[in-house]
Amino acid sequence: MFTNTTSNGVRTGQSPLPLKFSRMAEDHTKVAKVFQRRTRLAREHFIDRTGKASRKWLSDVCMQPQWPWQYWNEAWMYGVDCAQRSILFWDTLRQRGNRFIEHERAGKPPLLHFDYETVLDARNFKRPVNYTLLRILPPEGVTVDPKRRPYIIIDPRAGHGPGISGFKDDSQVGVVLRDGHPVYFVSFFPRPVPGQTLLDVMAAEEVFVRKVRELHPHSPKPVIFGNCQAGWAAMMLAASYPDDTGPIVINGAPMSYWAGAWREGEGDNPMRYTTGLLGGTWLASLSSDLGNGLLDGAWLVQNFEYLNPANSFWDKYYTLFANIDTEAPRFLDFERWWGGYFLIGREEIEWMTRNLFVGNQLWSGTASGDDGHVFDLRQIKSPIILFASLGDNITPPQQAFDWVADIYGSTEEIKARGQVIIGLLHPDVGHLGVFVSGRVAKKEYTEIVSVLKSIEILKPGLYGMEILEEKQANGRTTYEVQFVEHSLEEVRERLNRFHRVDEKPFEAVKKVSEFNQRAYELFAQPLIQATSTEVGAKLSRVLHPLRWQRWAFSDLNPWLAWLGPAAGLVKSSRQALGPETPARRTEQFLSECVSSGLDFYRGIRDAISEAFFFETYGPLFELYIAGHQEARQGEPAASHRELPFVKEALASIREGGYSEAVARVFALLSERGKPLSLTELHLEQELAEKYARLLPQSSPEQRRRVRGEQEIIVRYEPQRALETLPHLLREPGSRARMLTLLDAVMTEVKSGQIKPTPEQTSMFEKIRGVLNTEPEMIRARGAAQTHRRTTPRRNYGGKRDVIPH
């Protein structure tokens, strides 16, 4: 589909017109078949849900015999209960409106469950932005050790205000605090500083990171947590300042925006088509111009709500109505954050839409700022944890993970650069659940924090993180984490069964967007900017439907003056009807019918949108781009052994010093193909600290890069790697130091701390044998040749370094 290669995979030149029309016809047939599958699936889901609800209702209500007067009695009781629940329901919406107004009048402070203090206010910086660094104060009973690794948590700036990662105790902030780590929170104010750009924001965040390092001089580099939009912002920060940041954890972040799930099933990723259906980025510019240079975040939030109309317009309100006696506090807490709408400057939103959402340039290393600064994610030196969910229809796993396959050509390149990338996939939680679910906080984020204690000792590579549950005899659930190493080629095939051919029409979206953007800037923007006023912008924001529904149902509305006293009277004389009664079961059945109907509408709407997108941009790609476009990636090497990273590593098999020798020994002794448990990783960390005097004194980044190169050498030339090991121990005393280290390992084996396999035991003896037999070549060099020789080696982080021998 949408391919411009021949059947044997060879790229063609400019195709003749009949061939183009032939391919367009084939693509049209495929799109039609997928549309039919999607609509059929939506219909089947609707019939299945309503059928199950009907059968349950008939079984629970209609098949239960009752006397006539029992119906009348229950009808009366239901009428009282329903009336009381209605008053309490509307009063809860009134409270929501009051909280909305109070939050607006207070200046929209961060909605954090924890106390905090301001460390830095970036509005006072030389390049001012509306960001601030907060220190989270530990609650009573929680002790924080300032020498432990600090965490910097960044919330998304995508329409809402800050606080989602810490608006309740079971949250990212809460999990980290309870583990005893210092926590800092990057917050932002409702209005941007005039003229601030994304590069200004990045510069401010770099100052924040350096300030945290200054406050914790004896701690490791800080962990950076980035949620959604803040995820790729954190990655850009780490790529620009790789020496200042520690491990990066990005959650639900759309790193590769064109990616998604083109599959023979339900359409899960409708948002990736939105920009193409709207004609590109010009609408963001128009909205900003109408807002007098500011984009109202309420429009972004409204787009999120339209993704799931059943939940946005019915389910969440019916859940509140059905459980009004217990649900109101949870509803109000979440709505307080959901209803906090912030503003985004024109310069920021245009850069994001052009470079990330439409341009999809972050992964390719072509995204740049106004000063020409280019973001190359391969410059990141710290380990990266990617967390996504199969149930997320805003940031599907493909968008979170595909950038790895885009910027790294092979697993060997990841190893050669000393990079550790860990993927964690949740089976079903939605986009917001990735950040706010208490269940996710207690399980996934708790285990991520545990992993980060020892992550820097993990050897370079690409891993899948699995969390295994185990029920104890006392009924308590415990978790065990293990890491399964994968090859990049395997992950690429698993995530993209259709080889990403459905991403090709997005190239046409990019071209159309550029045309529409230029046309808007030439013909419409001057007039709109000249007629836009601050008064008109404020009025449009106040009257936005999402704001209106809040302040209109508040104490500002004099017609609701009776609602508060009436709710108080109802609570004092509440006559609740149980959910198991026939009347309440009938109510639940009707609610399920409404919800399934809205889901059916969503399924049909998304199927039509997807088909319209591909029917529009697929032909444009075939007619104007296919044949002229360069391949995104070159043809893969016939053998991985021919990759430049492998060839360069093998060429240096005799080069290096004690650092390379230790890394090679561990590579020779490592057990391949077996999952590594978190317990084993913690043990390795403890042993590394115990025998630190016998290990090379280098930074974690240097150790990972050296270990990655030695992993490649051992993988492709295990015998030569063993035979040439003495060549790495030319320095006086290095061989004795290595033998002492091996003796220490043997001590741990005898104590039962380490339990080697027979293969590892055999390799251990071979290593000792090689080191105890001094090669003739080295003996001939004599004691006179004890000076250090230095050999320039390539550092894949973009610089050159010197390795002592």
Residue pairs with C-beta under 8 A, 6 or more apart in sequence:
1 26
1 27
1 30
1 498
1 501
1 502
2 27
2 501
2 502
2 504
2 505
2 618
2 621
2 622
2 626
3 23
3 501
3 504
3 626
4 11
4 12
4 15
4 504
4 622
4 626
4 627
4 629
5 11
5 12
6 12
11 631
12 627
13 627
14 627
14 628
15 23
15 626
15 627
20 622
20 623
20 626
23 622
23 626
24 618
24 619
24 622
24 623
27 614
27 618
27 619
27 622
28 615
28 618
31 611
31 614
31 615
31 618
32 611
34 262
34 264
34 610
34 611
35 607
35 608
35 610
35 611
37 264
37 265
38 266
38 267
38 603
38 606
38 607
38 610
39 603
39 604
39 607
41 265
41 266
41 603
42 266
42 599
42 600
42 602
42 603
42 604
42 607
43 600
45 266
45 596
45 599
45 600
45 603
46 596
46 597
46 599
46 600
46 603
49 592
49 595
49 596
49 599
50 592
50 593
50 596
53 589
53 592
53 593
53 596
54 589
56 589
57 585
57 586
57 589
60 582
60 585
61 582
61 585
61 586
61 589
64 582
66 74
66 582
74 581
74 582
74 583
75 583
77 575
77 577
77 581
77 583
78 577
78 581
78 583
78 584
80 575
80 577
81 575
81 576
81 577
82 587
84 570
84 574
84 575
84 576
85 321
85 322
85 324
86 321
87 563
87 566
87 567
87 570
88 324
88 325
88 328
88 567
88 570
88 571
89 317
89 320
89 321
89 324
90 553
90 560
90 563
91 563
91 564
91 566
91 567
92 320
92 324
92 328
92 331
92 332
93 553
94 553
94 554
94 555
94 560
94 563
94 564
95 328
95 332
96 331
96 332
96 335
96 336
96 339
96 550
96 553
97 550
97 551
97 552
97 553
97 554
97 555
97 556
98 554
98 555
99 332
99 335
99 336
100 336
100 339
100 547
100 550
100 551
100 554
101 550
101 551
101 554
101 555
101 556
103 109
103 111
103 336
103 339
103 340
107 189
107 190
108 161
108 189
108 190
108 340
108 342
110 116
110 134
110 161
110 162
110 163
110 185
110 187
111 161
111 162
111 163
111 164
111 167
111 336
111 337
111 340
112 134
112 136
112 162
112 163
112 166
112 167
112 173
112 185
113 166
113 167
113 168
113 169
113 171
113 173
113 174
114 136
114 137
114 138
114 139
114 166
114 173
114 174
114 177
115 136
115 137
115 139
116 134
116 135
116 136
116 137
116 185
117 134
117 135
117 137
118 132
118 133
118 134
118 135
119 133
119 134
119 135
119 184
119 208
119 211
119 215
120 132
120 133
120 207
120 208
120 211
121 132
122 128
122 129
122 130
122 131
122 132
122 133
122 204
122 207
122 208
123 129
123 130
123 132
123 189
123 193
125 203
125 204
125 207
127 196
127 200
127 203
127 204
128 193
128 196
128 200
129 192
129 193
129 196
129 200
129 201
129 204
130 188
130 189
130 190
130 191
130 192
130 193
130 196
131 186
131 187
131 188
131 189
131 201
131 204
131 205
131 208
132 186
132 187
132 188
132 189
133 184
133 185
133 186
133 187
133 208
133 211
133 212
134 184
134 185
134 186
134 187
135 182
135 183
135 184
135 185
136 166
136 173
136 177
136 183
136 184
136 185
138 144
138 177
139 177
142 177
142 178
142 180
143 180
144 177
144 180
144 181
144 182
144 183
145 180
145 181
145 182
146 182
146 215
146 216
146 219
147 216
147 218
147 219
148 180
148 181
148 182
148 219
149 181
149 219
149 220
149 221
149 222
149 223
149 246
149 452
149 453
150 181
150 182
150 183
150 184
150 212
150 215
150 216
150 219
150 222
150 223
151 176
151 181
151 182
151 183
151 184
151 222
151 223
151 225
152 184
152 185
152 186
152 208
152 209
152 212
152 222
152 223
152 224
152 225
153 165
153 166
153 172
153 173
153 176
153 183
153 184
153 185
153 186
153 225
153 227
154 186
154 205
154 224
154 225
154 226
154 227
154 230
154 233
154 234
155 162
155 163
155 164
155 165
155 185
155 186
155 187
155 188
155 227
155 230
156 164
156 227
156 228
156 229
156 230
156 231
157 188
157 229
157 230
157 342
157 344
158 228
158 229
158 297
158 300
159 297
159 298
159 299
159 300
159 301
159 304
159 341
159 342
159 344
160 297
160 301
160 337
160 338
160 340
160 341
160 342
161 188
161 190
161 337
161 340
161 341
161 342
162 185
162 186
162 187
162 188
163 187
163 337
163 340
164 227
164 337
164 432
164 435
164 436
165 171
165 172
165 173
165 185
165 225
165 227
165 435
166 172
166 173
166 174
166 185
167 333
167 337
167 436
168 174
168 333
168 436
168 438
170 438
170 441
170 442
171 436
171 438
171 441
172 225
172 227
172 435
172 441
172 445
173 183
173 185
174 441
175 441
175 442
175 445
175 446
175 449
176 183
176 449
177 183
179 446
179 449
179 450
181 449
182 212
182 215
182 216
182 219
184 208
184 212
184 222
186 205
186 208
186 230
188 342
190 342
190 343
191 294
191 342
191 343
192 294
192 343
192 344
192 345
192 348
193 200
193 345
194 293
194 345
195 345
195 347
196 345
196 347
196 348
197 347
197 348
197 351
197 369
197 370
198 233
198 347
198 348
198 351
198 352
198 369
199 369
199 370
199 371
199 373
201 233
201 348
202 233
202 236
202 237
202 240
205 233
205 237
206 237
206 240
206 241
206 244
209 222
209 224
209 237
209 241
209 244
209 245
210 244
212 222
213 219
213 221
213 222
213 244
216 222
220 246
220 456
221 244
221 245
221 246
221 382
222 245
222 246
223 246
223 247
223 248
223 249
223 452
224 234
224 237
224 238
224 245
224 246
224 247
224 248
224 249
225 234
225 249
225 251
226 232
226 233
226 234
226 235
226 248
226 249
226 250
226 251
226 253
227 250
227 251
227 252
227 253
227 434
227 435
228 251
228 252
228 253
228 254
228 394
228 395
228 431
228 435
229 253
229 254
229 352
230 253
231 250
231 251
231 252
231 253
231 254
231 255
232 250
232 253
232 254
232 255
232 356
232 362
234 248
234 250
235 248
235 250
235 253
235 255
235 362
235 377
235 380
235 384
236 362
236 367
236 375
237 245
238 245
238 248
238 380
238 382
239 375
239 376
239 377
239 378
239 379
239 380
240 373
240 375
240 379
242 379
242 380
242 381
242 382
242 797
243 381
245 380
245 382
246 382
247 382
247 383
247 384
247 385
247 452
247 455
247 456
248 380
248 382
248 383
248 384
248 385
249 384
249 385
249 387
249 448
249 452
250 384
250 385
250 386
250 387
250 400
251 387
251 388
251 434
251 435
252 387
252 388
252 389
252 392
252 394
252 395
252 400
252 431
252 434
252 435
253 386
253 395
253 400
254 356
254 357
254 394
254 395
254 399
254 400
255 362
255 363
255 399
255 400
255 401
255 402
255 403
256 360
256 362
256 363
256 398
256 399
256 400
256 401
256 402
256 403
256 406
257 272
257 356
257 357
257 360
257 399
258 272
258 360
258 503
258 506
259 272
259 396
259 398
259 399
259 402
259 496
259 500
259 503
260 268
260 269
260 272
260 396
260 398
260 399
260 502
261 267
261 268
261 269
261 396
261 398
262 498
262 501
262 502
263 497
263 498
266 603
267 603
267 606
267 607
267 610
268 393
268 396
269 393
269 396
269 398
269 399
270 307
270 393
270 605
270 606
270 609
270 610
271 303
271 307
271 393
271 394
272 399
273 609
273 610
273 613
274 303
275 281
275 353
275 357
275 358
275 509
275 513
276 505
276 506
276 509
276 512
276 613
276 616
276 617
277 609
277 612
277 613
279 512
279 513
279 516
280 358
280 509
280 512
280 513
280 514
280 515
280 516
280 517
281 350
281 353
281 354
281 357
281 358
281 513
281 516
281 517
282 513
282 516
282 517
282 519
282 520
284 295
284 349
284 350
284 353
285 346
285 350
285 517
285 520
285 521
285 525
286 520
286 524
286 528
287 295
287 296
287 299
288 294
288 295
288 344
288 345
288 346
288 349
288 350
289 346
289 525
289 528
289 529
289 532
290 528
290 532
290 536
290 537
290 540
291 343
291 532
291 537
291 540
291 541
292 532
292 533
292 534
292 536
292 537
293 345
293 346
293 532
294 343
294 344
294 345
294 346
294 537
295 343
295 344
295 345
295 346
295 349
296 341
296 343
296 540
296 541
296 544
297 341
297 342
297 343
297 344
298 341
298 541
298 544
298 546
298 547
299 544
301 338
301 341
301 546
302 545
302 546
304 394
305 312
305 313
305 546
306 312
307 393
307 394
307 602
308 393
308 602
309 598
309 601
309 602
310 595
310 596
310 598
310 599
310 602
313 598
314 591
314 594
314 595
314 598
315 595
316 331
318 591
318 594
318 595
319 327
319 331
320 327
320 328
320 331
322 579
322 584
322 587
322 588
322 591
325 574
325 576
334 436
339 546
339 547
339 550
341 541
341 544
341 546
341 547
351 369
354 513
354 517
355 361
355 362
355 367
355 368
356 362
356 367
358 509
358 510
358 513
359 367
359 510
360 506
360 510
361 367
362 375
362 377
362 403
363 377
363 402
363 403
363 406
363 407
364 406
364 407
364 632
365 374
365 375
365 376
365 377
365 378
365 407
366 374
367 374
367 375
368 374
368 375
376 407
376 798
377 403
377 407
378 407
378 408
378 417
378 419
378 796
378 797
379 797
379 798
380 419
381 418
381 419
381 701
381 797
382 701
383 419
383 420
383 421
383 422
383 455
383 456
383 458
384 419
384 420
384 421
384 422
385 422
385 423
385 424
385 448
385 451
385 452
385 455
385 465
386 400
386 401
386 404
386 421
386 422
386 423
386 424
387 400
387 424
387 426
387 434
387 444
387 448
388 395
388 396
388 397
388 399
388 400
388 401
388 423
388 424
388 425
388 426
388 434
389 397
389 425
389 426
389 427
389 428
389 429
389 430
389 431
389 433
389 434
390 396
390 397
390 425
390 426
390 427
390 428
391 426
391 427
391 428
391 429
391 430
391 433
392 429
392 430
392 431
392 434
393 430
393 431
394 431
395 431
395 434
397 425
397 495
398 495
398 496
401 423
401 491
401 495
402 495
402 496
402 500
404 414
404 421
404 462
404 488
404 491
405 488
405 491
405 492
405 495
405 496
406 632
406 633
408 414
408 417
408 419
408 488
409 633
409 634
409 636
409 643
410 488
410 489
410 640
410 643
410 645
411 461
411 462
411 487
411 488
411 489
412 640
412 643
412 645
412 646
412 649
412 712
413 643
413 645
413 796
414 421
414 460
414 461
414 462
414 488
414 708
415 460
415 461
415 645
415 708
415 709
415 711
415 712
416 645
416 648
416 649
416 705
416 708
416 709
416 712
416 796
417 460
417 705
417 708
417 796
417 797
418 460
418 701
418 702
418 703
418 704
418 705
418 706
418 707
418 708
418 796
418 797
419 460
419 704
419 708
420 455
420 456
420 458
420 459
420 460
420 461
420 463
420 704
421 461
421 462
421 463
422 451
422 455
422 458
422 463
422 464
422 465
422 483
423 462
423 463
423 464
423 465
423 491
424 444
424 448
424 464
424 465
424 467
425 464
426 434
426 440
426 444
429 437
429 439
429 440
433 439
433 440
434 440
443 467
443 479
444 467
446 479
447 465
447 467
447 479
447 481
447 678
450 481
450 678
451 465
451 481
451 678
451 681
453 682
453 685
454 678
454 681
454 682
454 684
454 685
455 681
456 700
456 704
457 681
457 684
457 685
457 688
457 700
458 483
458 676
458 681
459 666
459 667
459 670
459 704
459 707
459 708
459 711
460 704
460 705
460 707
460 708
460 711
461 485
461 708
461 711
462 485
462 486
462 487
462 488
462 491
463 483
463 484
463 485
463 486
464 483
464 484
464 486
465 481
465 482
465 483
466 481
466 482
466 483
466 484
466 675
467 479
467 480
467 481
468 479
468 480
468 481
468 482
469 477
469 478
469 479
470 477
470 478
470 479
470 480
471 477
472 478
480 677
480 678
480 679
481 677
481 678
482 675
482 676
482 677
482 678
483 675
483 676
483 677
483 678
483 681
484 675
485 676
502 614
504 621
504 625
504 626
505 613
505 614
505 617
505 618
505 620
505 621
506 617
507 621
507 625
507 629
508 617
508 618
508 620
508 621
508 624
508 625
509 617
511 620
511 624
511 625
512 617
512 620
541 547
542 548
542 551
553 560
554 560
555 561
555 564
577 583
577 584
578 584
579 585
579 588
637 643
640 646
641 647
641 716
645 712
645 796
646 712
646 716
648 794
649 709
649 712
649 713
650 712
650 713
650 716
650 717
652 709
652 713
652 793
653 713
653 717
653 720
653 721
653 724
654 724
654 727
654 728
655 727
655 728
655 791
655 793
655 803
655 805
656 706
656 728
656 803
656 805
657 728
657 730
657 731
657 734
657 803
657 804
657 805
658 696
658 728
658 729
658 731
658 734
658 737
658 738
659 696
659 698
659 702
659 703
659 706
659 803
660 706
660 709
660 710
660 728
660 803
661 725
661 728
661 729
661 734
661 738
662 695
662 696
662 738
662 741
663 703
663 706
663 707
663 709
663 710
663 711
664 710
664 713
664 714
664 721
664 725
664 728
665 725
665 738
665 741
665 742
665 767
666 707
666 710
667 707
667 710
667 711
667 713
667 714
667 721
668 714
668 718
668 721
668 722
668 763
668 767
669 756
669 760
669 763
669 764
669 767
671 757
671 759
671 760
683 753
683 754
687 748
687 753
687 754
688 695
691 741
691 744
694 737
694 740
694 741
694 744
695 741
696 703
698 706
701 797
702 801
705 795
705 796
705 797
710 721
713 720
713 721
714 721
722 766
722 767
722 770
723 770
725 767
725 770
725 771
726 735
726 770
726 771
726 774
726 775
726 778
727 775
727 777
727 778
728 805
729 735
729 738
729 771
730 778
730 781
730 785
730 805
731 786
731 788
731 804
731 805
732 783
732 786
735 771
738 771
739 768
739 771
739 772
742 764
742 767
742 768
742 771
745 754
745 764
746 764
748 754
749 755
749 756
756 764
788 804
788 805
789 804
789 805
790 802
790 803
790 804
790 805
791 802
791 803
791 805
792 800
792 801
792 802
793 800
793 801
793 802
793 803
794 800
795 801
